[in-house]
């Protein structure tokens, strides 16, 4: 974080100083919420959770070098005490972002947010110092913590914004007001909580509503291939830039194909020129993500050649997202187990088939959470798609939702041993260990709550250490 005195922080967050001998002492290190991350010069934010109370670690973080604690009560060590720690954290982030003067890029969407955020960051950092959301820390706590990690040298701040209801993104944009906003798609993720795609579109569009007008530098980057996203152009005063494969897109891809290993290649067209891209990531769905990143980079002054070079060099920065590992025996494990929704599940299955040409393919799939009344139909549809794509074997892992996956496959014509339903991750591991053959390709994917990453990890331990690729 940029250096701020404890007195200034207290003023910004509306707090009272306690046990602080010298309020002019500055916070020169990171703002952290995990006591294990406290270092000399840091500020520790004490949240009270269901199982752990951060206030209990106050003495330990100060001993580790933290300058003070942002707390909701006195803790016997230097502290700034506020009524609401989360609100105070947000106010501090807003203050720092305003002071920085960096260009803030925010993005949202039902699928692909984290991968696209990573691509945007990797492209922009070839131009200037860039700070971006680590992993998927895209909520009211993770977002301000990311913003506070920026320094005076930061020129681009790339923030992923998630939402579980109307008003969530509007709140995040008030904490960290973006200049450029990207909306990727409107899909089925969290549809059970929102109630429908129209409500999801309403929530995602709050991002473009928050942008400054075009004459003030505001830019809305919208997916031309998604009608619900494209319609958001009417909800913003910012300049609108369309990306996609549509001929009407300002930034578009032509001649899209997949390499023999399943990596996308295409001709990138921007208003400033065209250049060829061959990505290190796997799956055709990354073309749309790359175009979104290209549109941001173009708006910030990068040439088509510079953008294409950066996209071709970009890898996966976040764990368990199409993380491809080849074992010494030739078995390829694709760990995409961080999360799942219908759109990302379909994209992952298509990537599996592209990677597995001439090889046996396994789809080890589990529950897609938060689909509400759409859950049965969506799981059934994914099971059917696995059959239509000619995946060699579907392993549905878990309870009711997994049975729906297998039922869809069965009803689509998957007979015999082409699909199987197992009770849990250990059963899947046992099955795979006994039946995998050299050269097979295994996709592991489900919602985060299922914990299927353990299946991928067990397979890699079984086959000894392999080389992680696609990074």
C-alpha positions as CSV (number, residue, x, y, z in Angstrom):
1,X,0.0,0.0,0.0
2,X,1.1,3.6,-0.4
3,X,2.5,4.9,2.8
4,X,-0.2,6.4,5.1
5,X,0.0,7.6,8.7
6,X,-2.2,6.0,11.3
7,X,-3.7,9.4,11.9
8,X,-4.7,9.7,8.3
9,X,-6.1,6.2,8.2
10,X,-8.2,6.9,11.3
11,X,-9.6,10.0,9.7
12,X,-10.4,8.2,6.4
13,X,-12.2,5.3,8.1
14,X,-13.9,7.4,10.9
15,X,-12.1,5.5,13.6
16,X,-10.6,6.2,17.0
17,X,-6.9,5.4,17.8
18,X,-6.2,3.3,20.8
19,X,-2.8,2.5,22.4
20,X,-1.0,4.3,19.6
21,X,1.8,6.4,21.1
22,X,2.6,8.2,17.8
23,X,-0.2,8.6,15.3
24,X,2.3,9.9,12.7
25,X,3.8,6.4,12.3
26,X,3.1,5.1,8.8
27,X,1.8,1.9,7.4
28,X,4.4,1.0,4.8
29,X,3.6,-2.7,4.3
30,X,0.6,-4.6,3.0
31,X,-2.9,-4.6,4.5
32,X,-3.7,-8.2,5.5
33,X,-6.6,-10.1,7.1
34,X,-4.6,-13.3,7.6
35,X,-2.4,-13.0,10.7
36,X,0.2,-15.3,9.1
37,X,0.8,-12.6,6.5
38,X,1.6,-9.9,8.9
39,X,5.1,-8.4,8.2
40,X,6.9,-5.3,9.5
41,X,5.0,-2.1,8.5
42,X,1.7,-3.9,7.7
43,X,-1.9,-3.2,8.9
44,X,-3.9,-6.1,10.1
45,X,-7.7,-6.1,9.6
46,X,-9.5,-8.0,12.3
47,X,-12.6,-9.7,11.1
48,X,-14.9,-11.6,13.3
49,X,-16.0,-14.9,11.6
50,X,-18.1,-17.8,12.6
51,X,-15.2,-19.9,13.8
52,X,-12.2,-17.4,14.1
53,X,-12.0,-13.9,15.6
54,X,-9.2,-11.9,14.1
55,X,-9.1,-9.8,17.3
56,X,-7.6,-12.8,19.1
57,X,-4.5,-12.5,16.9
58,X,-3.8,-8.8,17.6
59,X,-0.9,-9.2,19.9
60,X,0.7,-11.8,17.6
61,X,0.6,-9.6,14.5
62,X,2.0,-6.6,16.3
63,X,4.8,-8.8,17.5
64,X,5.4,-9.9,13.9
65,X,5.8,-6.2,12.9
66,X,2.3,-5.0,12.1
67,X,2.0,-1.2,12.8
68,X,-1.6,-1.5,14.1
69,X,-4.8,-3.4,13.9
70,X,-8.0,-2.2,12.3
71,X,-10.6,-3.5,14.8
72,X,-14.1,-3.2,16.1
73,X,-12.9,-3.1,19.7
74,X,-9.8,-2.2,21.7
75,X,-7.3,-5.1,21.6
76,X,-4.5,-4.0,24.0
77,X,-2.1,-3.1,21.2
78,X,-2.0,-0.2,18.7
79,X,-5.4,-0.2,17.0
80,X,-7.8,2.0,15.0
81,X,-11.3,1.1,16.3
82,X,-14.3,1.4,14.0
83,X,-17.9,0.4,14.2
84,X,-17.8,-1.8,11.1
85,X,-14.4,-3.2,9.9
86,X,-15.7,-4.2,6.5
87,X,-17.0,-0.6,5.8
88,X,-13.8,0.8,7.1
89,X,-11.7,-1.4,4.8
90,X,-13.8,-0.2,1.8
91,X,-13.4,3.4,2.8
92,X,-9.6,3.0,3.0
93,X,-9.5,1.3,-0.4
94,X,-11.6,4.2,-2.0
95,X,-9.2,6.7,-0.5
96,X,-6.1,4.9,-1.7
97,X,-7.5,4.4,-5.3
98,X,-8.3,8.1,-5.5
99,X,-4.8,9.0,-4.4
100,X,-3.1,6.6,-6.8
101,X,-4.4,7.9,-10.1
102,X,-3.9,4.5,-11.7
103,X,-6.3,3.3,-14.5
104,X,-8.8,1.0,-12.9
105,X,-10.2,-1.9,-15.0
106,X,-13.1,-3.9,-13.6
107,X,-14.7,-7.0,-15.1
108,X,-17.6,-9.2,-14.4
109,X,-19.5,-12.1,-16.0
110,X,-21.1,-15.4,-15.3
111,X,-18.1,-17.4,-16.6
112,X,-14.5,-16.8,-17.4
113,X,-13.9,-13.9,-15.0
114,X,-10.7,-15.1,-13.4
115,X,-9.1,-16.4,-16.6
116,X,-9.9,-13.1,-18.4
117,X,-8.6,-11.1,-15.5
118,X,-5.4,-13.0,-15.6
119,X,-5.1,-12.4,-19.4
120,X,-5.8,-8.7,-19.0
121,X,-3.2,-8.3,-16.3
122,X,-0.5,-10.3,-18.3
123,X,-1.1,-8.1,-21.4
124,X,-1.1,-4.8,-19.5
125,X,1.9,-5.5,-17.4
126,X,4.0,-5.7,-20.6
127,X,3.2,-2.0,-20.9
128,X,3.4,-0.7,-17.3
129,X,3.3,-1.9,-13.6
130,X,0.0,-3.7,-13.0
131,X,-1.8,-5.0,-9.9
132,X,-4.6,-7.5,-10.2
133,X,-7.0,-9.6,-8.2
134,X,-5.2,-12.8,-7.0
135,X,-7.3,-15.9,-7.7
136,X,-11.0,-15.2,-7.3
137,X,-10.9,-12.7,-4.4
138,X,-13.7,-10.7,-6.0
139,X,-16.0,-9.8,-3.2
140,X,-16.4,-6.9,-0.7
141,X,-13.4,-8.0,1.2
142,X,-11.0,-9.4,-1.4
143,X,-11.6,-6.5,-3.8
144,X,-10.5,-3.7,-1.4
145,X,-7.6,-5.8,-0.2
146,X,-6.4,-6.1,-3.8
147,X,-6.8,-2.3,-4.4
148,X,-4.8,-1.6,-1.2
149,X,-1.9,-3.7,-2.5
150,X,-1.2,-1.1,-5.3
151,X,1.7,1.2,-4.9
152,X,2.8,4.6,-6.3
153,X,4.3,2.7,-9.2
154,X,1.1,1.0,-10.2
155,X,-0.4,2.2,-13.5
156,X,-3.1,-0.4,-14.1
157,X,-5.3,-1.9,-11.4
158,X,-7.4,-4.9,-12.7
159,X,-10.2,-6.0,-10.5
160,X,-12.6,-8.9,-10.8
161,X,-16.1,-8.2,-9.5
162,X,-18.4,-11.0,-8.4
163,X,-22.1,-10.8,-7.5
164,X,-24.7,-12.9,-5.8
165,X,-27.5,-10.4,-6.0
166,X,-28.7,-7.1,-7.3
167,X,-26.7,-4.2,-5.9
168,X,-23.5,-6.2,-5.2
169,X,-21.5,-4.9,-8.1
170,X,-22.8,-1.4,-7.6
171,X,-21.4,-1.5,-4.1
172,X,-18.0,-2.7,-5.3
173,X,-17.8,0.0,-7.9
174,X,-18.4,2.6,-5.2
175,X,-15.4,1.2,-3.3
176,X,-13.1,1.2,-6.4
177,X,-14.6,3.3,-9.2
178,X,-13.5,1.9,-12.6
179,X,-12.6,3.8,-15.7
180,X,-12.9,0.7,-17.9
181,X,-15.6,-1.9,-17.4
182,X,-15.7,-5.4,-19.0
183,X,-18.8,-7.6,-19.1
184,X,-18.1,-11.0,-20.5
185,X,-21.4,-12.9,-20.5
186,X,-24.7,-13.6,-18.8
187,X,-25.0,-17.3,-18.1
188,X,-26.4,-19.7,-15.5
189,X,-23.9,-19.2,-12.6
190,X,-25.8,-18.5,-9.4
191,X,-29.1,-18.5,-11.3
192,X,-30.8,-20.1,-8.3
193,X,-29.9,-17.1,-6.2
194,X,-30.8,-14.5,-8.8
195,X,-34.0,-16.0,-10.1
196,X,-33.2,-15.8,-13.9
197,X,-30.9,-14.6,-16.6
198,X,-32.6,-11.2,-16.8
199,X,-31.9,-10.6,-13.2
200,X,-28.3,-11.7,-13.7
201,X,-28.0,-9.2,-16.6
202,X,-29.5,-6.5,-14.4
203,X,-26.8,-7.1,-11.8
204,X,-23.9,-7.4,-14.2
205,X,-24.9,-4.2,-16.0
206,X,-24.4,-2.3,-12.8
207,X,-20.7,-2.2,-13.8
208,X,-21.3,-0.2,-17.0
209,X,-23.7,2.1,-15.2
210,X,-20.9,3.1,-12.9
211,X,-18.5,4.1,-15.6
212,X,-17.6,7.8,-16.4
213,X,-18.9,9.3,-19.6
214,X,-17.0,8.8,-22.8
215,X,-15.7,12.4,-22.8
216,X,-14.2,11.6,-19.3
217,X,-12.4,8.5,-20.6
218,X,-15.0,5.9,-19.6
219,X,-15.1,2.7,-21.7
220,X,-17.5,-0.2,-21.6
221,X,-16.1,-3.4,-23.2
222,X,-19.1,-5.6,-24.1
223,X,-19.4,-9.1,-25.6
224,X,-21.0,-8.6,-29.1
225,X,-21.9,-12.3,-29.2
226,X,-24.1,-12.3,-26.1
227,X,-27.4,-10.4,-26.6
228,X,-27.9,-9.7,-23.0
229,X,-24.5,-8.2,-22.7
230,X,-24.7,-6.3,-25.9
231,X,-27.9,-4.7,-24.7
232,X,-26.1,-3.1,-21.8
233,X,-24.8,-0.5,-24.3
234,X,-27.9,1.5,-23.6
235,X,-27.2,1.6,-19.8
236,X,-23.9,3.5,-20.0
237,X,-22.6,6.9,-20.9
238,X,-19.2,5.5,-21.5
239,X,-17.7,4.7,-24.9
240,X,-18.8,1.3,-26.0
241,X,-16.3,-1.2,-27.5
242,X,-17.6,-4.6,-28.7
243,X,-15.6,-7.7,-28.8
244,X,-16.4,-11.2,-30.2
245,X,-16.5,-13.2,-33.4
246,X,-19.4,-11.1,-34.7
247,X,-18.5,-9.1,-37.9
248,X,-19.8,-6.0,-36.0
249,X,-17.3,-6.4,-33.2
250,X,-14.6,-3.7,-32.9
251,X,-12.2,-6.3,-31.6
252,X,-12.8,-9.7,-33.2
253,X,-11.3,-13.1,-34.0
254,X,-11.2,-14.7,-37.5
255,X,-10.0,-18.1,-38.6
256,X,-10.4,-19.6,-35.2
257,X,-9.0,-23.1,-34.8
258,X,-7.5,-25.4,-32.2
259,X,-4.0,-26.8,-32.5
260,X,-3.5,-30.6,-32.2
261,X,-3.0,-30.1,-28.5
262,X,-6.3,-28.1,-28.0
263,X,-4.8,-24.6,-27.8
264,X,-6.7,-21.8,-29.7
265,X,-5.2,-20.0,-32.6
266,X,-6.8,-17.1,-34.5
267,X,-6.3,-13.8,-36.3
268,X,-6.8,-10.9,-34.0
269,X,-8.4,-7.8,-35.5
270,X,-8.4,-4.4,-33.7
271,X,-9.2,-0.9,-35.0
272,X,-5.4,-0.4,-35.1
273,X,-4.5,-3.5,-37.1
274,X,-4.4,-7.3,-37.1
275,X,-2.0,-10.0,-35.9
276,X,-1.9,-13.7,-35.3
277,X,-2.4,-15.3,-31.8
278,X,-1.7,-18.8,-30.7
279,X,-2.5,-19.3,-27.0
280,X,-0.8,-21.4,-24.4
281,X,-4.2,-22.0,-22.7
282,X,-6.5,-24.9,-23.6
283,X,-10.0,-24.7,-25.1
284,X,-11.8,-22.5,-27.7
285,X,-13.6,-20.7,-24.9
286,X,-10.4,-18.8,-24.2
287,X,-10.8,-16.9,-27.5
288,X,-13.6,-14.8,-26.1
289,X,-11.6,-14.2,-23.0
290,X,-8.6,-13.1,-25.1
291,X,-10.7,-10.8,-27.2
292,X,-12.0,-9.0,-24.0
293,X,-8.4,-8.6,-22.9
294,X,-7.4,-7.3,-26.3
295,X,-10.2,-4.8,-26.3
296,X,-9.0,-3.4,-22.9
297,X,-5.4,-3.2,-24.2
298,X,-6.4,-1.5,-27.4
299,X,-8.3,1.1,-25.5
300,X,-5.2,1.7,-23.4
301,X,-3.0,2.3,-26.5
302,X,-1.4,-1.0,-27.3
303,X,-1.0,-2.1,-30.9
304,X,-2.4,-5.3,-32.4
305,X,1.1,-6.7,-32.6
306,X,1.9,-5.9,-29.0
307,X,-1.4,-7.4,-27.8
308,X,-1.0,-10.6,-29.9
309,X,2.5,-11.1,-28.6
310,X,1.4,-10.8,-25.0
311,X,-1.7,-13.0,-25.5
312,X,0.5,-15.7,-27.1
313,X,2.8,-15.7,-24.1
314,X,0.2,-15.6,-21.4
315,X,-0.4,-18.6,-19.2
316,X,-2.8,-19.7,-16.4
317,X,-2.1,-17.8,-13.2
318,X,-4.8,-19.2,-11.0
319,X,-5.0,-22.8,-9.6
320,X,-7.2,-25.5,-10.8
321,X,-8.4,-23.8,-14.0
322,X,-7.7,-26.0,-17.0
323,X,-4.4,-26.8,-15.3
324,X,-2.9,-29.4,-17.6
325,X,-0.3,-31.9,-16.3
326,X,1.2,-34.8,-18.2
327,X,2.3,-37.8,-16.2
328,X,5.5,-39.7,-17.1
329,X,3.3,-42.6,-18.4
330,X,1.5,-40.3,-20.9
331,X,-1.7,-39.8,-18.9
332,X,-2.8,-36.2,-19.2
333,X,-4.7,-34.7,-16.2
334,X,-6.8,-31.6,-16.7
335,X,-7.6,-30.1,-13.3
336,X,-10.5,-27.6,-13.8
337,X,-12.0,-28.3,-10.4
338,X,-12.0,-24.8,-9.0
339,X,-15.6,-24.2,-9.9
340,X,-18.3,-25.1,-12.5
341,X,-21.5,-23.8,-14.1
342,X,-23.2,-25.0,-17.2
343,X,-21.3,-22.7,-19.6
344,X,-17.9,-23.5,-18.2
345,X,-18.7,-27.2,-18.0
346,X,-19.6,-27.3,-21.7
347,X,-16.5,-25.4,-22.6
348,X,-14.3,-27.8,-20.6
349,X,-15.9,-30.8,-22.3
350,X,-15.2,-29.4,-25.7
351,X,-11.6,-28.7,-24.7
352,X,-11.2,-32.2,-23.4
353,X,-12.3,-33.6,-26.7
354,X,-10.0,-31.3,-28.7
355,X,-7.1,-32.3,-26.5
356,X,-7.9,-36.0,-26.7
357,X,-8.0,-36.6,-30.5
358,X,-7.0,-40.2,-31.0
359,X,-6.9,-40.9,-27.3
360,X,-9.3,-42.1,-24.6
361,X,-11.0,-39.3,-22.8
362,X,-12.5,-39.3,-19.3
363,X,-14.8,-36.7,-17.9
364,X,-14.9,-36.8,-14.1
365,X,-17.7,-34.5,-13.2
366,X,-19.6,-33.4,-10.1
367,X,-22.3,-31.1,-9.0
368,X,-22.8,-27.6,-10.4
369,X,-24.1,-25.6,-7.4
370,X,-26.6,-22.7,-7.1
371,X,-28.7,-23.6,-10.1
372,X,-32.1,-23.6,-8.3
373,X,-35.0,-24.9,-10.4
374,X,-32.6,-25.3,-13.4
375,X,-30.4,-27.9,-11.7
376,X,-32.0,-31.1,-13.0
377,X,-32.2,-29.8,-16.6
378,X,-28.7,-28.4,-16.6
379,X,-27.0,-31.5,-15.2
380,X,-29.0,-33.7,-17.6
381,X,-27.9,-31.5,-20.5
382,X,-24.2,-31.8,-19.5
383,X,-24.5,-35.6,-19.3
384,X,-26.1,-35.6,-22.8
385,X,-23.4,-33.3,-24.2
386,X,-20.6,-35.7,-23.0
387,X,-22.2,-38.4,-25.1
388,X,-22.7,-36.2,-28.1
389,X,-19.1,-35.1,-28.0
390,X,-18.1,-38.8,-27.9
391,X,-16.2,-38.6,-24.5
392,X,-15.0,-42.1,-23.9
393,X,-16.2,-42.4,-20.3
394,X,-18.2,-40.2,-18.0
395,X,-17.6,-40.6,-14.3
396,X,-20.3,-38.8,-12.3
397,X,-19.2,-38.2,-8.7
398,X,-21.5,-37.5,-5.8
399,X,-25.2,-37.6,-4.9
400,X,-28.4,-36.4,-6.6
401,X,-26.8,-34.0,-9.1
402,X,-24.3,-36.7,-10.2
403,X,-27.1,-39.1,-10.8
404,X,-28.7,-36.5,-13.1
405,X,-25.5,-36.2,-15.0
406,X,-25.4,-40.0,-15.6
407,X,-29.1,-40.1,-16.4
408,X,-28.6,-37.5,-19.1
409,X,-25.8,-39.6,-20.6
410,X,-27.9,-42.8,-20.4
411,X,-30.9,-41.2,-22.0
412,X,-28.6,-39.8,-24.8
413,X,-27.5,-43.4,-25.6
414,X,-24.6,-44.1,-23.2
415,X,-24.9,-47.8,-22.6
416,X,-22.7,-50.3,-20.9
417,X,-19.7,-48.9,-19.2
418,X,-19.5,-45.6,-21.0
419,X,-20.9,-43.8,-18.0
420,X,-20.7,-44.6,-14.3
421,X,-22.0,-43.0,-11.1
422,X,-19.8,-43.2,-8.1
423,X,-20.5,-42.0,-4.5
424,X,-17.5,-39.8,-3.8
425,X,-14.1,-38.7,-4.8
426,X,-12.3,-41.7,-3.3
427,X,-14.5,-44.0,-5.3
428,X,-13.6,-42.0,-8.4
429,X,-9.9,-42.3,-7.6
430,X,-10.1,-46.0,-7.1
431,X,-11.9,-46.5,-10.4
432,X,-9.4,-44.3,-12.3
433,X,-6.4,-45.9,-10.8
434,X,-7.6,-49.3,-11.9
435,X,-8.7,-48.4,-15.4
436,X,-6.5,-45.6,-16.7
437,X,-4.1,-46.5,-19.5
438,X,-1.1,-44.6,-20.8
439,X,-2.1,-41.8,-23.2
440,X,-5.6,-41.2,-21.6
441,X,-6.8,-37.7,-21.0
442,X,-8.8,-37.0,-17.8
443,X,-10.8,-33.9,-17.1
444,X,-11.8,-33.2,-13.5
445,X,-14.5,-30.6,-12.9
446,X,-17.2,-29.6,-10.4
447,X,-18.3,-26.7,-8.2
448,X,-15.7,-25.8,-5.6
449,X,-17.8,-27.2,-2.7
450,X,-17.4,-30.8,-4.2
451,X,-13.7,-30.8,-3.7
452,X,-12.8,-32.8,-6.8
453,X,-9.4,-31.2,-7.0
454,X,-8.4,-34.1,-4.7
455,X,-9.1,-36.5,-7.5
456,X,-6.6,-34.7,-9.9
457,X,-4.0,-34.5,-7.1
458,X,-4.3,-38.2,-6.3
459,X,-3.9,-39.1,-10.0
460,X,-0.7,-37.1,-10.2
461,X,0.7,-38.7,-7.1
462,X,-0.2,-42.1,-8.6
463,X,1.7,-41.3,-11.8
464,X,4.6,-39.6,-10.0
465,X,5.4,-36.0,-10.7
466,X,4.8,-34.7,-14.2
467,X,5.4,-31.4,-15.9
468,X,2.8,-28.8,-15.5
469,X,2.0,-27.3,-18.9
470,X,-0.1,-24.4,-20.2
471,X,1.4,-21.9,-17.8
